[in-house]
Amino acid sequence: MKKLLIVAHAPSPNTLRLRQAVEEGARHEDIENVEITVLAPLDAGPEDVLACDAIILGTTENLGYMSGALKDFFDRSYYPCLEKTQGLPFAYYIRAGHDGTGTNRAIESITTGLRWKLIQEPLICRGEYRDEFEEQCRELGMYVAASLDAGLV
């Protein structure tokens, strides 16, 4: 079994729906050989990253940056994972009230330092909340899990 880790900050009902949509997509009935673990950033750590085959990150845009919770996850995980997770397939989504540019840049910077492998363009859910964000997150979860299941990543 391949292991997919979803680490997503969900401080509101809308962001919780996005995290749940990612999980629903990853648990699609046609995906058979992928075990899914979903954790809040403050509950996840380097041991979770070291145990997974791919990771999906989710965050809100907070003052033009990622959530403090996701930053804390990176702070605790960076050095323990640095030499051991190079090439880790990952994807991420941002719930951005504005444009998500600063948040995107911050995640790119950290994951570039970790030498993780981005397997899908970042999903940036911009502006007022729309139900279509949930479908986009569902597709993201399904894409990553199906790629793992098929041995593509």
DSSP file with accessible surface (Angstrom, degrees, kcal/mol):
  #  RESIDUE AA STRUCTURE BP1 BP2  ACC     N-H-->O    O-->H-N    N-H-->O    O-->H-N    TCO  KAPPA ALPHA  PHI   PSI    X-CA   Y-CA   Z-CA
    1    1 A M              0   0  140      0, 0.0     2,-0.2     0, 0.0    33,-0.2   0.000 360.0 360.0 360.0 133.0    0.0    0.0    0.0
    2    2 A K  E     -a   34   0A  82     31,-2.8    33,-3.4   143,-0.1     2,-0.5  -0.591 360.0-133.5 -83.0 153.5    1.2    3.5   -0.9
    3    3 A K  E     -a   35   0A  81     31,-0.2    50,-3.4    -2,-0.2    51,-1.2  -0.949  16.8-168.5-119.3 123.3    0.7    6.2    1.8
    4    4 A L  E     -ab  36  54A   1     31,-2.9    33,-2.3    -2,-0.5     2,-0.5  -0.939   8.0-158.8-109.1 125.6   -0.8    9.6    1.0
    5    5 A L  E     -ab  37  55A   4     49,-2.5    51,-2.6    -2,-0.5     2,-0.5  -0.903   3.0-164.8-105.5 129.1   -0.5   12.2    3.7
    6    6 A I  E     +ab  38  56A   0     31,-3.1    33,-2.9    -2,-0.5     2,-0.6  -0.974   8.0 179.9-113.3 117.8   -2.9   15.2    3.7
    7    7 A V  E     +ab  39  57A   0     49,-2.8    51,-2.1    -2,-0.5     2,-0.4  -0.956  17.8 157.9-119.6 107.8   -1.8   18.1    6.0
    8    8 A A  E     - b   0  58A   0     31,-1.6     2,-0.5    -2,-0.6    51,-0.2  -0.993  39.6-133.7-142.1 133.3   -4.2   20.9    5.8
    9    9 A H        +     0   0   45     49,-2.2    10,-0.1    -2,-0.4    31,-0.1  -0.701  26.9 174.7 -82.7 125.9   -5.2   23.8    8.0
   10   10 A A        +     0   0   24     -2,-0.5     6,-0.1     1,-0.1    -1,-0.1  -0.621  13.3 156.4-136.1  75.7   -9.0   24.1    8.3
   11   11 A P        +     0   0   83      0, 0.0    -1,-0.1     0, 0.0     3,-0.0   0.531  64.8  43.3 -82.1  -4.5   -9.9   26.8   10.7
   12   12 A S  S  > S-     0   0   44      1,-0.1     4,-2.4     0, 0.0     5,-0.2  -0.892  89.7-104.8-135.3 165.2  -13.4   27.5    9.3
   13   13 A P  H  > S+     0   0   96      0, 0.0     4,-2.0     0, 0.0     5,-0.1   0.902 120.5  50.5 -57.2 -39.4  -16.4   25.5    8.0
   14   14 A N  H  > S+     0   0   52      2,-0.2     4,-1.7     1,-0.2     5,-0.1   0.928 111.6  45.3 -66.7 -43.9  -15.4   26.4    4.4
   15   15 A T  H  > S+     0   0    7      1,-0.2     4,-2.2     2,-0.2    -1,-0.2   0.850 110.2  55.7 -71.4 -28.4  -11.8   25.4    4.7
   16   16 A L  H  X S+     0   0   59     -4,-2.4     4,-2.7     2,-0.2    -1,-0.2   0.910 105.2  52.8 -65.3 -40.1  -12.9   22.2    6.5
   17   17 A R  H  X S+     0   0   91     -4,-2.0     4,-2.2    -5,-0.2    -2,-0.2   0.888 107.9  51.5 -62.7 -35.9  -15.1   21.4    3.4
   18   18 A L  H  X S+     0   0    0     -4,-1.7     4,-2.2     2,-0.2    -1,-0.2   0.941 110.7  46.8 -66.1 -45.5  -12.0   21.9    1.2
   19   19 A R  H  X S+     0   0   51     -4,-2.2     4,-2.2     1,-0.2    -2,-0.2   0.921 113.0  49.7 -62.2 -41.2   -9.9   19.5    3.3
   20   20 A Q  H  X S+     0   0   84     -4,-2.7     4,-2.9     1,-0.2    -1,-0.2   0.884 108.3  53.6 -65.0 -36.0  -12.8   17.0    3.3
   21   21 A A  H  X S+     0   0    1     -4,-2.2     4,-2.5     2,-0.2    -1,-0.2   0.909 107.1  50.9 -65.9 -40.6  -13.1   17.3   -0.5
   22   22 A V  H  X S+     0   0    0     -4,-2.2     4,-2.4     1,-0.2    -2,-0.2   0.949 112.9  46.8 -59.6 -46.3   -9.4   16.5   -1.0
   23   23 A E  H  X S+     0   0   56     -4,-2.2     4,-1.8     1,-0.2    -2,-0.2   0.920 109.9  52.7 -62.8 -44.0   -9.9   13.4    1.2
   24   24 A E  H  < S+     0   0  102     -4,-2.9    -1,-0.2     1,-0.2    -2,-0.2   0.917 110.8  47.8 -58.1 -44.7  -13.0   12.4   -0.6
   25   25 A G  H >< S+     0   0    3     -4,-2.5     3,-1.5     1,-0.2    -1,-0.2   0.920 110.5  51.0 -61.8 -42.6  -11.2   12.6   -4.0
   26   26 A A  H 3< S+     0   0    2     -4,-2.4    -1,-0.2     1,-0.3    -2,-0.2   0.799 108.9  52.7 -66.2 -26.6   -8.2   10.6   -2.6
   27   27 A R  T 3< S+     0   0  131     -4,-1.8    -1,-0.3    -5,-0.2    -2,-0.2   0.164  78.2 152.5 -95.0  18.9  -10.6    7.9   -1.4
   28   28 A H    X   -     0   0   64     -3,-1.5     3,-2.2     1,-0.1    -3,-0.1  -0.166  56.4-117.4 -50.4 141.6  -12.3    7.5   -4.8
   29   29 A E  T 3  S+     0   0  165      1,-0.3    -1,-0.1     3,-0.0    -3,-0.0   0.729 111.7  58.5 -59.2 -24.8  -13.7    4.0   -5.2
   30   30 A D  T 3  S+     0   0  111      2,-0.0     2,-0.7     1,-0.0    -1,-0.3   0.580  86.4  87.2 -82.7  -8.3  -11.4    3.2   -8.1
   31   31 A I    <   +     0   0   23     -3,-2.2     3,-0.2     1,-0.2   115,-0.1  -0.837  50.8 163.0 -95.1 114.5   -8.3    3.9   -6.1
   32   32 A E        +     0   0  144     -2,-0.7    -1,-0.2     1,-0.1   114,-0.0   0.737  59.3  47.3-107.0 -29.2   -7.4    0.6   -4.3
   33   33 A N  S    S+     0   0   87    112,-0.1   -31,-2.8   -32,-0.1     2,-0.4  -0.100  84.6  97.9-115.5  36.7   -3.8    0.6   -3.1
   34   34 A V  E     -a    2   0A  18    -33,-0.2     2,-0.5    -3,-0.2   -31,-0.2  -0.989  54.2-154.0-129.7 124.3   -3.5    4.0   -1.3
   35   35 A E  E     -a    3   0A  85    -33,-3.4   -31,-2.9    -2,-0.4     2,-0.4  -0.838  17.9-148.8 -94.4 130.7   -3.8    4.5    2.4
   36   36 A I  E     -a    4   0A  14     -2,-0.5     2,-0.4   -33,-0.2   -31,-0.2  -0.863  15.5-176.1-107.3 132.2   -4.9    8.1    3.4
   37   37 A T  E     -a    5   0A  51    -33,-2.3   -31,-3.1    -2,-0.4     2,-0.5  -0.997   6.9-165.8-124.1 128.8   -3.9    9.9    6.5
   38   38 A V  E     +a    6   0A  39     -2,-0.4     2,-0.3   -33,-0.2   -31,-0.2  -0.970  15.9 166.9-117.9 123.4   -5.4   13.4    7.2
   39   39 A L  E     -a    7   0A  41    -33,-2.9   -31,-1.6    -2,-0.5     5,-0.1  -0.984  37.1-119.2-135.6 148.2   -3.9   15.6    9.8
   40   40 A A    >>  -     0   0   30     -2,-0.3     3,-1.7   -33,-0.2     4,-0.9  -0.531  41.0-110.3 -74.0 150.9   -4.1   19.2   10.9
   41   41 A P  G >4 S+     0   0    1      0, 0.0     3,-0.7     0, 0.0    -1,-0.1   0.849 118.5  54.4 -55.9 -35.6   -0.6   20.8   10.6
   42   42 A L  G 34 S+     0   0  110      1,-0.2   -33,-0.0     3,-0.0    28,-0.0   0.686 110.7  47.4 -73.6 -14.7   -0.2   21.1   14.4
   43   43 A D  G <4 S+     0   0  117     -3,-1.7     2,-0.3     2,-0.0    -1,-0.2   0.503 101.5  79.3 -98.4  -9.4   -0.9   17.3   14.7
   44   44 A A    <<  +     0   0    1     -4,-0.9    33,-0.0    -3,-0.7   -37,-0.0  -0.723  55.0 164.1-101.5 152.5    1.5   16.3   11.9
   45   45 A G    >>  -     0   0    1     -2,-0.3     4,-1.6    32,-0.1     3,-1.0  -0.851  53.5 -71.0-151.7-172.9    5.3   16.1   12.2
   46   46 A P  H 3> S+     0   0   23      0, 0.0     4,-3.0     0, 0.0     5,-0.2   0.845 122.5  61.2 -59.4 -33.8    8.4   14.7   10.5
   47   47 A E  H 3> S+     0   0  117      1,-0.2     4,-1.1     2,-0.2     5,-0.1   0.868 104.5  49.8 -62.8 -33.5    7.6   11.1   11.3
   48   48 A D  H <4 S+     0   0   43     -3,-1.0     4,-0.5     2,-0.2    -1,-0.2   0.900 112.2  47.1 -69.7 -41.1    4.4   11.4    9.3
   49   49 A V  H >< S+     0   0    1     -4,-1.6     3,-1.3     1,-0.2    -2,-0.2   0.928 110.2  52.4 -65.9 -43.7    6.3   12.9    6.3
   50   50 A L  H 3< S+     0   0   76     -4,-3.0    -1,-0.2     1,-0.3    -2,-0.2   0.782 109.6  51.1 -63.9 -25.3    9.0   10.2    6.5
   51   51 A A  T 3< S+     0   0   57     -4,-1.1    -1,-0.3    -5,-0.2     2,-0.2   0.513  97.8  84.5 -90.4  -5.3    6.3    7.5    6.5
   52   52 A C    <   -     0   0   13     -3,-1.3   -48,-0.2    -4,-0.5     3,-0.1  -0.585  60.3-152.6-103.3 162.1    4.4    8.8    3.4
   53   53 A D  S    S+     0   0   61    -50,-3.4     2,-0.3     1,-0.3   -49,-0.2   0.543  86.0   3.3-101.3 -15.7    4.9    8.3   -0.4
   54   54 A A  E     -b    4   0A   0    -51,-1.2   -49,-2.5    34,-0.1     2,-0.4  -0.958  67.1-148.8-162.7 159.9    3.3   11.6   -1.3
   55   55 A I  E     -bc   5  90A   0     34,-1.9    36,-1.6    -2,-0.3     2,-0.5  -0.993   5.2-158.8-140.5 142.1    1.8   14.6    0.5
   56   56 A I  E     -bc   6  91A   0    -51,-2.6   -49,-2.8    -2,-0.4     2,-0.4  -0.994  17.6-160.1-116.9 127.5   -0.9   17.2   -0.2
   57   57 A L  E     -bc   7  92A   1     34,-2.4    36,-2.1    -2,-0.5     2,-0.4  -0.838   7.3-172.7-106.0 145.8   -0.7   20.4    1.7
   58   58 A G  E     +bc   8  93A   0    -51,-2.1   -49,-2.2    -2,-0.4     2,-0.3  -1.000  11.4 159.8-139.2 138.5   -3.5   22.9    2.3
   59   59 A T  E     - c   0  94A   2     34,-1.6    36,-2.7    -2,-0.4     2,-0.2  -0.991  33.9-120.6-150.5 159.3   -3.5   26.3    3.9
   60   60 A T  E     - c   0  95A  14     -2,-0.3     2,-0.7    34,-0.2     7,-0.6  -0.577  37.2-109.7 -88.4 161.6   -5.3   29.6    4.2
   61   61 A E  E     -F   66   0B  22     34,-2.1     2,-0.5    -2,-0.2    36,-0.3  -0.877  38.9-174.8 -91.5 118.2   -3.7   32.8    3.1
   62   62 A N  E >   -F   65   0B  70      3,-3.7     3,-1.1    -2,-0.7    34,-0.0  -0.952  68.2 -28.2-121.0 110.4   -3.0   34.8    6.2
   63   63 A L  T 3  S-     0   0  189     -2,-0.5    -1,-0.1     1,-0.3     3,-0.1   0.883 126.1 -49.3  53.1  40.9   -1.7   38.3    5.8
   64   64 A G  T 3  S+     0   0   36      1,-0.3    -1,-0.3    38,-0.0     2,-0.3   0.677 127.3  82.6  77.2  17.3   -0.1   37.3    2.5
   65   65 A Y  E <  S-F   62   0B  93     -3,-1.1    -3,-3.7    37,-0.1    38,-0.3  -0.868  87.4 -80.3-142.2 171.7    1.5   34.2    3.9
   66   66 A M  E     -F   61   0B   3     -2,-0.3    -5,-0.1    36,-0.2    -1,-0.1  -0.269  65.2 -77.7 -68.5 165.9    0.7   30.6    4.7
   67   67 A S     >  -     0   0    0     -7,-0.6     4,-2.3     1,-0.1     5,-0.2  -0.270  36.0-120.8 -62.1 150.5   -1.1   29.8    8.0
   68   68 A G  H  > S+     0   0   53      1,-0.2     4,-2.6     2,-0.2     5,-0.2   0.853 113.6  58.6 -59.9 -33.0    1.0   29.9   11.1
   69   69 A A  H  > S+     0   0   11      2,-0.2     4,-2.1     1,-0.2    -1,-0.2   0.922 107.4  44.1 -65.7 -43.4    0.0   26.3   11.7
   70   70 A L  H  > S+     0   0    0      2,-0.2     4,-2.5     1,-0.2    -2,-0.2   0.914 112.7  52.5 -68.8 -37.9    1.4   25.1    8.3
   71   71 A K  H  X S+     0   0   62     -4,-2.3     4,-2.9     1,-0.2    -2,-0.2   0.925 108.3  51.4 -61.7 -40.7    4.6   27.2    8.9
   72   72 A D  H  X S+     0   0   57     -4,-2.6     4,-2.4     2,-0.2     5,-0.2   0.918 107.4  53.1 -61.3 -42.4    4.9   25.5   12.3
   73   73 A F  H  X S+     0   0    0     -4,-2.1     4,-1.7     1,-0.2    -2,-0.2   0.935 111.9  45.2 -57.5 -46.9    4.6   22.1   10.6
   74   74 A F  H  X S+     0   0    3     -4,-2.5     4,-2.7     1,-0.2    -2,-0.2   0.909 110.1  54.7 -64.3 -41.7    7.4   23.1    8.2
   75   75 A D  H  < S+     0   0   91     -4,-2.9     4,-0.4     1,-0.2    -1,-0.2   0.897 114.4  40.3 -58.6 -41.8    9.6   24.5   11.1
   76   76 A R  H  < S+     0   0   89     -4,-2.4    -1,-0.2    -5,-0.2    -2,-0.2   0.751 124.1  38.1 -78.2 -25.0    9.3   21.2   13.0
   77   77 A S  H  X S+     0   0    4     -4,-1.7     4,-1.8    -5,-0.2     5,-0.2   0.690  92.1  85.0-101.0 -21.7    9.7   19.0    9.9
   78   78 A Y  H  X S+     0   0   54     -4,-2.7     4,-1.7     1,-0.2     3,-0.4   0.936  96.8  33.3 -54.0 -62.9   12.3   20.7    7.7
   79   79 A Y  H  > S+     0   0  180     -4,-0.4     4,-0.5     1,-0.2    -1,-0.2   0.917 117.3  52.6 -69.5 -38.9   15.6   19.5    9.1
   80   80 A P  H  4 S+     0   0   60      0, 0.0    -1,-0.2     0, 0.0    -2,-0.2   0.821 121.6  34.8 -63.4 -25.3   14.5   16.0   10.1
   81   81 A C  H >X S+     0   0    1     -4,-1.8     4,-2.0    -3,-0.4     3,-0.8   0.623  91.6  95.7 -99.7 -16.2   13.2   15.5    6.5
   82   82 A L  H 3< S+     0   0   30     -4,-1.7     4,-0.2     1,-0.3     3,-0.1   0.863  96.9  25.7 -49.6 -52.4   15.7   17.5    4.6
   83   83 A E  T 3< S+     0   0  138     -4,-0.5    -1,-0.3     1,-0.2    -2,-0.1   0.603 124.5  51.6 -89.1 -10.7   18.1   14.7    3.6
   84   84 A K  T <4 S+     0   0  156     -3,-0.8    -2,-0.2     1,-0.1    -1,-0.2   0.564 107.6  44.0-106.1 -12.4   15.5   11.9    3.7
   85   85 A T    ><  +     0   0   12     -4,-2.0     3,-2.2    -3,-0.1    -1,-0.1   0.176  68.5 145.6-122.1  19.2   12.6   13.1    1.6
   86   86 A Q  T 3  S+     0   0   88      1,-0.3    30,-0.2    -5,-0.2    29,-0.2  -0.322  75.1  21.6 -58.6 135.3   14.2   14.6   -1.5
   87   87 A G  T 3  S+     0   0   40     28,-3.3    -1,-0.3     1,-0.3    29,-0.2   0.480  82.9 160.3  84.5   3.6   12.0   13.9   -4.5
   88   88 A L    <   -     0   0   15     -3,-2.2    29,-2.3    26,-0.2    -1,-0.3  -0.390  43.2-122.4 -60.4 122.3    8.8   13.4   -2.4
   89   89 A P  E     + d   0 117A  14      0, 0.0   -34,-1.9     0, 0.0     2,-0.3  -0.486  44.8 165.3 -66.8 135.6    5.8   14.0   -4.7
   90   90 A F  E     -cd  55 118A   5     27,-2.4    29,-2.6   -36,-0.2    30,-0.5  -0.977  23.6-176.6-150.0 161.1    3.6   16.7   -3.4
   91   91 A A  E     -c   56   0A   1    -36,-1.6   -34,-2.4    -2,-0.3     2,-0.3  -0.932  13.4-166.2-145.9 166.0    0.8   19.1   -4.4
   92   92 A Y  E     -c   57   0A   1     -2,-0.3    31,-2.2    28,-0.3     2,-0.3  -0.995  12.4-151.3-156.4 159.4   -1.0   21.9   -2.5
   93   93 A Y  E     -ce  58 123A   5    -36,-2.1   -34,-1.6    -2,-0.3     2,-0.4  -0.960   9.0-155.9-131.0 152.0   -4.0   24.1   -2.4
   94   94 A I  E     -ce  59 124A   0     29,-2.6    31,-3.1    -2,-0.3     2,-0.9  -0.996  11.1-148.7-127.4 128.9   -4.4   27.6   -1.0
   95   95 A R  E     -ce  60 125A  38    -36,-2.7   -34,-2.1    -2,-0.4     2,-0.6  -0.876  32.0-175.5 -94.6 101.8   -7.6   29.2    0.2
   96   96 A A  E     - e   0 126A   0     29,-2.3    31,-1.4    -2,-0.9   -34,-0.1  -0.914  31.0-169.7-111.2 119.8   -6.8   32.8   -0.7
   97   97 A G  S    S+     0   0   46     -2,-0.6    -1,-0.1   -36,-0.3    29,-0.1   0.764  91.4  20.1 -71.2 -25.8   -9.1   35.7    0.1
   98   98 A H  S    S-     0   0  150     29,-0.1    29,-0.6    -3,-0.1    -2,-0.1   0.312 126.9 -52.4-110.2-117.5   -6.8   37.9   -2.0
   99   99 A D        -     0   0   81     27,-0.1    -3,-0.1    -2,-0.0    27,-0.1   0.612  54.0-135.5-108.6 -13.6   -4.4   36.6   -4.7
  100  100 A G     >  +     0   0    0     -5,-0.1     4,-2.8     1,-0.1     5,-0.2   0.503  63.1 128.5  77.9   1.8   -2.4   33.9   -2.9
  101  101 A T  H  > S+     0   0   57      1,-0.2     4,-2.6     2,-0.2     5,-0.2   0.926  72.5  43.1 -60.4 -50.0    0.9   35.1   -4.3
  102  102 A G  H  > S+     0   0   16      2,-0.2     4,-2.2     1,-0.2   -36,-0.2   0.901 115.8  49.3 -64.8 -39.7    2.8   35.5   -1.1
  103  103 A T  H  > S+     0   0    0    -38,-0.3     4,-2.3     2,-0.2     5,-0.2   0.934 112.1  48.3 -64.0 -45.9    1.5   32.2    0.2
  104  104 A N  H  X S+     0   0   30     -4,-2.8     4,-2.7     1,-0.2    -2,-0.2   0.933 111.2  50.3 -60.5 -45.9    2.4   30.4   -3.0
  105  105 A R  H  X S+     0   0  151     -4,-2.6     4,-2.4    -5,-0.2    -1,-0.2   0.902 109.9  51.0 -61.2 -41.4    5.9   31.9   -3.0
  106  106 A A  H  X S+     0   0   11     -4,-2.2     4,-2.2     2,-0.2    -1,-0.2   0.927 111.9  45.7 -64.7 -44.6    6.5   30.8    0.6
  107  107 A I  H  X S+     0   0    1     -4,-2.3     4,-2.8     1,-0.2     5,-0.3   0.925 112.6  51.5 -65.8 -42.0    5.5   27.2    0.0
  108  108 A E  H  X S+     0   0   85     -4,-2.7     4,-2.1    -5,-0.2    -2,-0.2   0.914 109.6  50.8 -58.6 -42.9    7.6   27.1   -3.2
  109  109 A S  H  X S+     0   0   83     -4,-2.4     4,-1.9    -5,-0.2    -2,-0.2   0.939 114.1  42.0 -62.4 -48.3   10.6   28.4   -1.3
  110  110 A I  H  X S+     0   0   25     -4,-2.2     4,-1.9     2,-0.2    -2,-0.2   0.938 116.7  46.5 -67.5 -45.6   10.3   25.8    1.5
  111  111 A T  H  X>S+     0   0    4     -4,-2.8     5,-2.2     1,-0.2     4,-0.7   0.824 109.5  55.3 -71.6 -26.6    9.5   22.9   -0.7
  112  112 A T  H ><5S+     0   0  101     -4,-2.1     3,-0.8    -5,-0.3    -1,-0.2   0.925 107.5  50.2 -66.3 -42.8   12.3   23.8   -3.1
  113  113 A G  H 3<5S+     0   0   26     -4,-1.9    -2,-0.2     1,-0.3    -1,-0.2   0.874 111.5  47.6 -61.5 -36.7   14.7   23.7   -0.2
  114  114 A L  H 3<5S-     0   0    3     -4,-1.9    -1,-0.3    -5,-0.1   -26,-0.2   0.612 108.9-130.2 -75.7 -14.5   13.4   20.3    0.7
  115  115 A R  T <<5 +     0   0  138     -3,-0.8   -28,-3.3    -4,-0.7    -3,-0.2   0.833  46.8 165.2  63.2  36.5   13.8   19.3   -2.9
  116  116 A W      < -     0   0   20     -5,-2.2     2,-0.7   -30,-0.2    -1,-0.2  -0.460  38.5-117.8 -76.6 158.9   10.3   17.9   -3.0
  117  117 A K  E     -d   89   0A 111    -29,-2.3   -27,-2.4    -2,-0.1     2,-0.4  -0.863  17.4-142.8-106.8 110.5    8.8   17.2   -6.5
  118  118 A L  E     -d   90   0A  65     -2,-0.7   -27,-0.2   -29,-0.2     3,-0.1  -0.558  18.5-177.9 -70.6 123.3    5.6   19.2   -7.4
  119  119 A I        +     0   0   22    -29,-2.6     2,-0.3    -2,-0.4   -28,-0.2   0.468  64.8  25.0-106.9  -3.3    3.3   16.9   -9.3
  120  120 A Q  S    S-     0   0   62    -30,-0.5   -28,-0.3     3,-0.0    -1,-0.2  -0.971  91.2 -93.2-155.4 146.1    0.5   19.3  -10.1
  121  121 A E        -     0   0  152     -2,-0.3   -29,-0.1     1,-0.1    -2,-0.0  -0.272  58.7 -91.0 -55.6 143.0    0.2   23.1  -10.4
  122  122 A P        -     0   0   25      0, 0.0     2,-0.7     0, 0.0   -29,-0.2  -0.274  34.8-132.5 -57.8 140.8   -0.8   24.7   -7.2
  123  123 A L  E     -e   93   0A  28    -31,-2.2   -29,-2.6    -3,-0.1     2,-0.6  -0.891  23.4-171.5 -96.2 115.6   -4.5   25.1   -6.7
  124  124 A I  E     -e   94   0A  29     -2,-0.7     2,-1.1   -31,-0.2   -29,-0.2  -0.941  10.5-159.9-114.2 110.1   -5.3   28.6   -5.6
  125  125 A C  E     -e   95   0A   0    -31,-3.1   -29,-2.3    -2,-0.6     2,-0.2  -0.774  26.4-169.2 -90.2  95.6   -8.9   29.1   -4.6
  126  126 A R  E     -e   96   0A 116     -2,-1.1   -29,-0.2   -31,-0.2   -27,-0.1  -0.609  32.9  -5.9 -95.5 149.6   -9.1   33.0   -4.8
  127  127 A G  S    S+     0   0   26    -31,-1.4     3,-0.1   -29,-0.6   -29,-0.1  -0.325 107.4   8.9  81.1-157.2  -11.7   35.5   -3.8
  128  128 A E  S    S-     0   0  167      1,-0.1   -32,-0.1    -2,-0.1     2,-0.1  -0.273  92.5 -91.0 -59.2 145.8  -15.1   34.9   -2.3
  129  129 A Y        -     0   0   41    -34,-0.0     2,-0.4     2,-0.0    -1,-0.1  -0.343  49.1-175.1 -63.0 133.8  -15.8   31.3   -1.4
  130  130 A R    >   -     0   0  103     -3,-0.1     3,-2.0     1,-0.1     4,-0.4  -0.989  34.7-126.4-131.2 144.4  -17.4   29.3   -4.2
  131  131 A D  T >> S+     0   0  123     -2,-0.4     3,-1.3     1,-0.3     4,-1.0   0.795 105.7  71.9 -59.0 -27.1  -18.7   25.7   -4.2
  132  132 A E  H 3> S+     0   0   99      1,-0.3     4,-2.3     2,-0.2    -1,-0.3   0.762  83.3  70.3 -63.3 -21.7  -16.5   25.0   -7.3
  133  133 A F  H <> S+     0   0    2     -3,-2.0     4,-2.3     1,-0.2    -1,-0.3   0.889  95.0  54.6 -59.5 -38.3  -13.5   25.1   -4.9
  134  134 A E  H <> S+     0   0   35     -3,-1.3     4,-2.5    -4,-0.4    -1,-0.2   0.918 107.6  47.9 -64.5 -42.2  -14.7   21.9   -3.4
  135  135 A E  H  X S+     0   0   86     -4,-1.0     4,-2.5     2,-0.2    -1,-0.2   0.910 110.9  51.7 -65.3 -39.2  -14.8   20.1   -6.7
  136  136 A Q  H  X S+     0   0   62     -4,-2.3     4,-2.0     1,-0.2    -2,-0.2   0.913 111.6  46.9 -63.2 -40.5  -11.3   21.4   -7.6
  137  137 A C  H  X S+     0   0    0     -4,-2.3     4,-2.5     2,-0.2    -2,-0.2   0.891 109.8  53.5 -68.4 -38.5  -10.0   20.1   -4.3
  138  138 A R  H  X S+     0   0   64     -4,-2.5     4,-2.5     1,-0.2    -2,-0.2   0.932 109.7  48.5 -60.2 -44.3  -11.8   16.8   -4.8
  139  139 A E  H  X S+     0   0  100     -4,-2.5     4,-2.9     2,-0.2    -2,-0.2   0.891 109.0  53.6 -64.0 -38.2  -10.0   16.5   -8.2
  140  140 A L  H  X S+     0   0    1     -4,-2.0     4,-2.3     2,-0.2     5,-0.3   0.950 110.8  45.7 -60.9 -49.6   -6.7   17.4   -6.6
  141  141 A G  H  X S+     0   0    0     -4,-2.5     4,-2.3     1,-0.2     5,-0.2   0.917 114.8  47.7 -60.0 -42.3   -7.0   14.6   -4.1
  142  142 A M  H  X S+     0   0   64     -4,-2.5     4,-2.9    -5,-0.2     5,-0.3   0.922 110.5  51.7 -67.1 -41.8   -8.1   12.1   -6.7
  143  143 A Y  H  X S+     0   0  102     -4,-2.9     4,-2.2     2,-0.2    -2,-0.2   0.940 113.2  43.6 -60.7 -48.4   -5.3   13.0   -9.1
  144  144 A V  H  X S+     0   0    0     -4,-2.3     4,-2.2     2,-0.2    -2,-0.2   0.949 117.3  44.9 -66.0 -46.5   -2.6   12.6   -6.5
  145  145 A A  H  X S+     0   0    0     -4,-2.3     4,-2.9    -5,-0.3    -2,-0.2   0.916 113.9  49.5 -65.4 -41.0   -4.0    9.3   -5.1
  146  146 A A  H  X S+     0   0   40     -4,-2.9     4,-2.4    -5,-0.2     6,-0.2   0.888 109.3  52.8 -65.9 -37.2   -4.6    7.9   -8.5
  147  147 A S  H  <>S+     0   0    8     -4,-2.2     5,-2.5    -5,-0.3     6,-1.0   0.907 112.2  45.4 -63.5 -40.9   -1.1    8.8   -9.6
  148  148 A L  H ><5S+     0   0    2     -4,-2.2     3,-1.3     3,-0.2    -2,-0.2   0.935 112.2  51.4 -63.9 -47.3    0.2    7.0   -6.5
  149  149 A D  H 3<5S+     0   0   45     -4,-2.9    -2,-0.2     1,-0.3    -1,-0.2   0.871 112.0  46.6 -59.7 -37.8   -2.1    4.0   -7.1
  150  150 A A  T 3<5S-     0   0   68     -4,-2.4    -1,-0.3    -5,-0.2    -2,-0.2   0.475 113.2-116.9 -85.5  -2.8   -0.9    3.7  -10.8
  151  151 A G  T < 5S+     0   0   54     -3,-1.3    -3,-0.2    -4,-0.4    -2,-0.1   0.710  77.1 128.0  75.6  20.0    2.8    4.0   -9.8
  152  152 A L      <       0   0  130     -5,-2.5    -4,-0.2    -6,-0.2    -5,-0.1   0.709 360.0 360.0 -81.4 -21.8    3.2    7.3  -11.8
  153  153 A V              0   0   41     -6,-1.0    -2,-0.1    -9,-0.1   -65,-0.1  -0.909 360.0 360.0-128.8 360.0    4.7    9.1   -8.8
